[in-house]
Amino acid sequence: MSAKAVIIRSAELSDQEAIREVLLDAYGQYEHELPEPRWFEYKESILASVEGAATKERLVAVLDGEVVGSVFLFDSSEAAYGRPELNIQSPIIRLLAVSKNARGYGVATELIRASAQLARNWGAETLHLHTSDMMDSAVRLYERLGFERAYDKDIMNGETLVKSYWLQLKEAALLQAQ
């Protein structure tokens, strides 16, 4: 792949198969880190999200004419996880994914930047996400981009601690000089 600009745009219906492929490629790296039944459940949940009605916005990243990344935005913890008790009433990003062959081009950063910009345009003050230690490179990226831990919004998924992070959109360096 040449070093062309990453284009972020709203996903179209015709992007669904490409999004599925990106998600399976990106999240497939965790297949051997999870017990087989848990991986199967996780994979089915990921694939079902491609057409999920609760999504407020789906973004894709295009590099050299190919969809190489995606991210989904939700209005609240109830819409994102069916968990109103988390009391997150601002946008949440889920299933940030970048194809293995497109990593290192800044695709994830641009998807997060576009998500933060959308959230701010919607009038939100914060952008949230949840992740686990299994996704250590993603955690490092989120922290580098200014996300902070929101310990009170953590979730236990079986025996796994799913950590909550949030980005204060007014101060976010990610949204300053572009």
C-alpha positions, 0 to 999 in steps of 0.5 A: 500500500502506498502512503496515501491519505486515509479517508474517513467517511460514513459507512454505506450499505454497500460497505457491510461486507468489507466492514465484516472482513475488517472486523474479522481480520482485526479481531481475529488476532484474539481468537487464540487468547480466548477460550473457544466458546468465548471466542465464538460468542465474541465473533458472533457479537462482532458480526451482528453489530454490523447491522445492529439498529442501536448504532448512531453512526458507522464510520469507515476508513478508506486507503487506496480505494479499499475499506481498511478500518471501521468504528461504530458510535452509540448514543449511550451505554444502554444503546452500546451495551444494553447497560443503562446502569453505567449511566453513560449518556454521551457517545461511545465508540465500539469495535474500532478495527483496522485491517492488519495490512493497513496498520501503521498508517494512522488509520485508528487515530483518524477513525478516533479523531473523526469519532471525537469530532462527530461527538463534539458536533452532536453537542457531547462533552465526552467520548467513551470506550471500553477495552481490556488488557488483552488489547494492549496496543489499543490501550496505549493508543487511547492513552496517547490520544488523551483518553483517561480511565473512568474507573466507575464505568468499568464492566466485568464480563465474566472474569475479564475486567473491561476498562472504561476510558473517556476523552474530554472533548473540549480539551482534547489535543486530538481535536485541536490543530488539524 
